[in-house]
Amino acid sequence: MNRPHQATAPLLEVDGLSAAYGAVQALTDVSLQVMPGEIVTLIGANGAGKSTLLMTLCGEPKPRAGRVVLAGEDITGAPTHAIMRRGVAQSPEGRRVFPRMTVRENLLMGAEALTRGDPTPQLERVFVLFPRLKERLAQRGGTLSGGEQQMLAIGRALMSRPRLLLLDEPSLGLAPLVVKQIFEAIRALNAETGLTVLLVEQNAFQALRLAHRGYVLVNGRITMAGTGQELLARPEIRAAYLGGH
């Protein structure tokens, strides 16, 4: 996979981040970087703390220690709405579309983060990426298939024109063919627009094939890092996450 143009500074820098739910420590001294234009993936087993990291980056839970820096600005502990307005969007685990709203209404909810401007151009970009959504424009979100709901969740996140897209388990519960379509859409989005993506994913094989770089999270700690190809080649990764793939 072609590397993005190297920038002088990370778009996202996480330094020594720790977070907890009450007495339960979820993240311990996590440090990572995401450069502009990169796809970076975070892999790990269920309960490793992957989703907690994304939620902490979005402002909830508040970190107990460490810093989060976005484009040179310290956003540690900032409220979620303020972080979103600085150009971060998330497609959450479980999709969480608005079931009674139409596809169009769901997408326009994502555009609410825009302070001004006509959302039509961004709608058209989403339809190029996911033509199925245009076909389902008047259909209620709750009646879509799982794959269509995932497309809608990603499309809704893109409506705010983010500079950093956080994707939480986009392949969860989807058929292999749909998973392939979702990952191809992410690849195309990054290649064509340069959008920076931080991807949390249990499907380690697909995620590492897609990503420029990856990190491995075990029990709330980063234990390994490297390019996607480097991590795919590591025997311990193959044994733990790829089933000898």
N, C-alpha and C positions, 0 to 999 in steps of 0.2 A: 504494500500500500504506500502511495506517495506521501512523504512527510509534508506538513504545511510549512510555509515560509517561517523561518525561525525569527522570533521576536526577541527584543531585549529584555522584556519583563513578562512574568506570567499574567494571564488574565485572572486566574484564581490561585491564591496561595493559602494553604492551610498549614498552620505551624503549631505543633504541640497541642492539638485539640483534644480535650477530654470532656465527656458528657455522661450524665447518669439520669436514671429514673429513680428518684428516691435513693435508697441504699444500693441499688443495683447499678454497678459501673458498666456503661454500654460502650464507651470509647475511651481509649487510653493513649495519650501522647501521639495522636495521628498527625502526620505531616505528609502533604502531597502538593503537587503543582499541576496546573493545567495551562498550557500555553495557548495563545490565540490561534484558532483554526484547527486545533487538535480534537480528536476523539480519544478520550481517556476512559478506560473501564476499570471498575472496581469489582473484583470477583471474591467469592467466599461462600461458605456454607450458610444454610438457614440459621439465623440468630447470631451471625458474626458481627452485626452492627452496621451493615451496609445502608439500610434504609434510615437508620438513626443518623448516620453521617449526613445524608441528604437533607433530612429534616432539620438538623442542627445548622447546616449551611443556610437554610431558609428561615432561621430565627427561632425555632421551637423544636426541641428543648434548648434552653440557653446553655452555652458551654460553661463548664466549671473552670476550665483553664485553656490557655492557648489563644490563637488569633485566627481570624478569617479576613483575608484581604482581597478585594475585588478591584481590579484595574488600578492598583495602588492606593485604594481607599480602605481603611480599616472598617469593616462592617460587623465586627464581633458584637453579638448581643443586640444588634439593631432589630426593630420590629419587622415582621414578615412583609408588610405592605411596603415599607421603605426599601427592603432588599429587592422586591419585585420591581419597583420603580427604577432601580439602578440597572435593570437589564437582565434579571434572572427569571427564568420560567421553569416550572416543573410539571412533568407528566407523572402523576403519582402511581404508586403500586395499587393495583385493583381498579385503575382507570377513573373511577368516580365521576362518570358523566352524569349530567342532570337528566334523569330518566323520563320526566314528563315534558321536557323541552325538546323542540325539534333540533335536528343537526345544525341548522342555521343559527338558532338561538344559542345553542351550546357554544358554537364558534364565536359568536358575537360577545358572549360572556368573557371569553379570553381577550377580546379586544378592549374590554373595559379598562385594562391597564394603560391603554394609550391615552395620552392627554389631549391629543387633537388629531384631526385628519380623518379621511375617508377610509374605512376598513376594507373597501372593495378590492384594492390591489392585493392586500394580504390574503383575503379569501381566495382570490384566483391562484395565488401561489400554493395555498393549501390544496386546492383542487387539482393542480398539476401533479403534486406529490401523491395525493390520494384521490384519484378520479371517482372511486366508489362513493365518497362523501357527497360529491356533486349530484350523483344519482339518487342519493337518499336525503336530499336537502330538507324536505318537508316531513321526513319520518321522525318519530320520537326516538330519543337516544336510548331509552330502555328497551326498544324493540329490535335494536341492531344486534348482529352477531358479536361474539367476543372480539374477533379480529377487527370488525368495523368500529367497535367501541374503542379499541386501542388506537386505531387511526384517528378517531375523533379526539381522544385525549391528547395525542401528540399535536394534532392540528390546532386544538384550542390553545395549547401552550405557545404555539408559533404565532398566534394572532397578536401577541403583544410585542412582536419583533425583538425577541431577546438577543443578547449577545452571548449568553451562556444558557444552554438548555440542559436541564437535569432530567434524566430518564430513569425511572425506578421500575425495574423488572418488566420491560415492555413485552417480553415473550411469555410471561406467566400465563399458563392455562390455554395456550393457543396451539393449534395444529401445526405440524412442521412446515407445511407449505405457506401458511400465513406468517409464521415466524420468519421465513426467508424473505417474504415480501416486506415485512416491517424493517428488517435489517438492511435490505437493499434501499429502502426509502431513506433511512438514516444516513447510509453511505452517500447517496445522491445529494441529500440536503447539505452535508458537510462539503462534498466536492464542488458543488455548484454555487454555494453561497458563502462558504468559509465559516459557517456557524460552528462555534465551539460547543462540544458535547461532553458531559460527564455522565457515563452510563453505569448504572448498577444492575448487575445481571447474574442470575444463577447458571444460565446457559454459557458456561465458560468457553467452550469451543467457538461458538458463534461470536461471542463478545471479543475474544482475543484475536480472532481473524479480522474483525471489523476495526479494532482500535489501533491507533498509533502507539499508544503505551498503555500499560496496565499496572494495577496494584493489587496485591492479595491481602485480604483482611481476615484475620483469625482471632476470634475472641476479643474483638474490639481493638486489635493492634495491627498495624501494617507489618507484614512479615517478609514481603518480597516485592520487588518492582523491576520493570524492564519494558522493552518494546513488546508488542503483542506477539511477534514471532519468537522472541527470546523466551517468553513465558510459556508459549505453546510447546517449546522444545524441552522444557525442564521436566525430567522424569517424575519429580515429586508432584508437579502440577498435573501431569497426565494421570498419575495414579490416584490423586485425591479428587480431581474435578472432571476428568475426561473419560474415566472408565476404560483407560487404555486406548482411547480413540487415536 
